[in-house]
Amino acid sequence: MRPTRLLTLAAVLLALTGCGGGAPAHPAQAADEEMRWIPVAADDGRSERMLARICRPPATWQAGVRVPVAIINHGSPAEPYDRASMVPAACGSEPARWFLARGYAVVFPLRRGFGASSGEVAESSGPCDSPDYIRAGLESARDVAAAVRYATALPYTRPDGAVVVGQSLGGWATVAFAAEPHPPVAGLISMAGGRGGHAYADAGGNCRPDLLVAAAAAFGRTARTPMLWIYADNDSFFPPSLARAMYDAFTEAGGRAALAQPSFPGPDGHALFYAQGGSRVWGPLVAAYLADMRRGAPL
């Protein structure tokens, strides 16, 4: 049986209209910022490290207070040579401000081979005509798992109840991570997750969408924590038909997820997650999902 959506009707309608009744997307929120190195073991046993920006809400300035943590995983630039100049997202970015306003500490790790993080990019999927989306996803998930272990062991964060979010390639990393054991994590959100988009510079094209769908099914076989998948209806990397095909494959294989495909007024919905004001669209969906997860609402 295909899972039903987690989302309340009011939240869905609010998000699909892309408006928030004139209210701000989130209140102004100060953050204490830290840069940390997160250790991660490569497949060959080498020890690498990932640079991460950590954004702390004011509550953590009080002794003995521990808050939930959101680990937010980045995508990849269009050009491989731009990976070296990447930096973790800012504490003033749209997703950081949304989670900070709700009492979360936010961690932005840079996976191996991106920016100042050490090692090679281990998550390459290979040639466009024969990509290995499963292996690539599992390598990304290795880094996500290291970030989760580190983030939930900080003195001001809770050891459980973490939320893992990812956009684009980071969304695919989150789906792959969902297929692995993840005891500290209570919520998993894929924002426009996938691989192989814009194949040969063709908007809407993909490197072997059949293999992408098959990989989603493979991850769904062992993924048991309910997820939320969000793809704007004008996403040029993963258009609605491909997003739906991945979702169907994932859930029919046993994965549990809710799919939302809201409208986004910008030129390309792939940018929804980080777009200024984008949380007016995705925020109600995420808030409803997290509320349902806290209540233990069944799919």
N, C-alpha and C positions, 0 to 999 in steps of 0.2 A: 504494500500500500504506500502510495506516495505521501510524504509528510505534509501536514497542513502548515500554513504560515504561523509564525509566532506573533505577528504584529497586530496590535490593536487597530480597529478600524479608524479611530480618530487620528492615530499617529500616521497611518498609511495615507489618509486623505491629506493631512497637513504636508507630508513630505512630497507627495505627488504633485501638489500645487506649487511647490517650490517657494512658499511664502510662510512667514511666521507671524502674521497679524501685526506687523510693524515693530515687533519687539526685536532687540538685538539678538544675533545668533548665539551669543554668550556674553556674560558680563565681563568687564575688565578684570584681569586676574594677574597678580604679580607672581613671579616664580623665582626661586633660588636655583641658579644654573650651575651644573658641575660637568666637567669632562672627565670621563673615566676610560680605562682600558679593560676590556672584557676578554679573558682567556678563552680560547677554543682549540680543541685538539683536532688536527686534520686527520684524514683517513689513514695516512702513512705514519701517524703517531707524532708528527711534528707539532710543537706548540706554537700557535699563532695568537694574535690579539686583534680585537676589533675596537675601534674608537667609538665611543658612545656619548651623546649628550643626554644628561639627566635633568629634568625639570621638576622641581619640588614645589608642591603647593604650600601656602603659609602654615597649614596645620602641622607640617613636619618640623617647624621651628620650635615646637613645644616638646619638652622632654617626655619620652615614653609614648608618644603618639606614633602609630603605625597605620599607613594608608594603603589602599589597593594600588596596584601598578598596571599601567598600560604600556606594552612593548609594541612600538610601531615600526614596521619594516618597510624599507624603501623599495622603489622600482629601480630601473636601470636607464641611463641616458640612451638616446637613439644611436649615438656614435660610441664605439668601444673606447676610443682614446679620451673621451670625457669622463670615464670612470675615475681616473686618477685625481681629478679636481673636485670630486664630490665631497661634501661636508654633511654632517648630520643636520636634520631639519631644526629650525629655530624654536625656542620656547614661545615665541610670539606667532608661530604658524597656526593656521586654522585648526588642525586636529589637536595640537598641544593645548591651545586655549580652551577648546571644548572639554577635553578630559580634565584639565586643571580646574576648571570651574566646577567640576563635579567631584572634586576631592581626590583625584588620582595623581600619583606621581607618574611622569611620562619618561620613557626611555626610547631614544632613537639610536639604535646600533647601526654602524656601517659594516656590512658583511665583508668577509675576507676578499681582498683584492680591490676594494672600493676605497677611494680617498686615501687617508693615512693608515687604514687598517693593513695589517701585514698579510703576506702570502699571495698566492695567485687567485684569480677568480675561479673558484672550484665549481661554480654552478652553471657553467656554459652548457647549453643543450646540444651543441654540435652543429653539423651542416643543416641548412634549411630544408633540404629534401629528405633528411633522415634524422630528425632530432630525437634525443633521448630525454623526453620531458620528465620521466619518472626519476632517473638518476639525478638530473639537474635539480628537481624539487627536493629530493632527499638531502642533497648537499646544502641547499639553502636552509632546510629544516635543521640541519646540524648547527648552523650558526644561530638560528632562532632559539633552539634549545639551550645553547650556551648563554644567550642573553636572558632567557627566562630564569635560569638557575642563578645567575648573578643578580638580576633585578629583585627577585623574591628573597634574597639573602641580605639585602641592605638593612641597616639598623632602623630605618624609618618606614619600611614597607612591610606589608603582610606577607607571610609565607604561602598564602593560598589566595584564591579569588582573583588571580591575575587575568588580564584581558590581552589577547594577542591580535593585533590588527596589521594588515599589510595592504599596500596599494600596488597594482600592476604585477610586476614580477614578485614584489613582496607579498601580494595577495596569494599568488601561487605558492610561495614559500609557506604561507599560513595554512593553505589547504594540505600541503605535504606534511607539515608539522602536526596537523590534526590527526593524521593517520598513525602517528607514533604515540607512545605513552607520554602523558603530560599532566601529572597529578596536580601541580600548583595552578593550573589554568582552568578558569571557569567560563571563559567566553572567547570565541574565535570568529573574527570578522574579516572577510575578503572583500576589498574594495577594488573592483575592476581587475580581479586576479586572472592571470594567464601567462602564456609564453607565446613567442613567435608572431606577435602582432606586427602589422605594417610590413609584411613580407615583400621584399623587393620594392620598398617605398610605396607600396600600394595600400592606401587607406582602406581598411576593411579586409585586406588580405591576410593570410596566415600561413606560416610554415607548417604544413601537414595538420590541418584541423582535426583530421580523423585520429591522429596519434594523441593530440591534446585531449580529445574527448575520451579516448581509451585510458589515458593516464588519470583523468578525473575519476573514472570508474575504479581504477586500481587503488587510488587513495580512499575512495568511498568504502571499500571492502573492510577496512579496519578503523575508519573514523567513526567514533561513537558520541563525542561531545557535539551537541547541536551547534551549528554554525549559522551565521548570517552572511549572505552574498549580496552585494549591491553593485549593479552595473547601470549607469545612466543609459537612457534609450537612444542617445546619440554618441555612444562610445565608438570611436573610429578604429580602435584596436580590437575590441571584442564586442561586435554588434549583437543586438538582441538574440538573433537566431543561434549564434555560437555560444553565447552565455547560457541560453536555455538548454542547448545540447549538452554542455558540460555539466550543468546542474542536474539534468535528467539522468545522465550516466552516473554521476556521483550518488544520487539518492537511490536509484534503482539497484545499485550495487550494495546498498546498506548504509551509506552515509546519511546523516540527518542534517538538514539545512532548510532555511527559508530563503527564498529568492525575491529580491525587490529590484525593479527596473524603472526608477523614477525619471521624470523629465528634468533636464538641466538646461537653463537658458543660454549657457555659453556655447561657443562654436564646436567644442569637442568635449563630450561628457567624460572622457578618460581623465580629465583634469579635475573632476568634481571634488575629490577628497581634500585637496590642498587649496582649491579655489577660494578666494575671499568671499565669505558669505555662503560657501558650499554647505556648511553645517546646517543651514536652514533646510536643506533638502535631506541630507543623510542623518542629521542629528536626531530627529524624532524617530527614525527607524532604529538607530543604534540604541537610543534611550529605551524604547519599547522592548527591544531584544534583551538588553541587560536587565531590565526589570523582570521580564519573564524568566530569565536564567536565575535570578536571585530567588524567585518564588518557586523554582523548580517546575514551571509549567511544562507539560508534555508537548511534544511536537504532534 
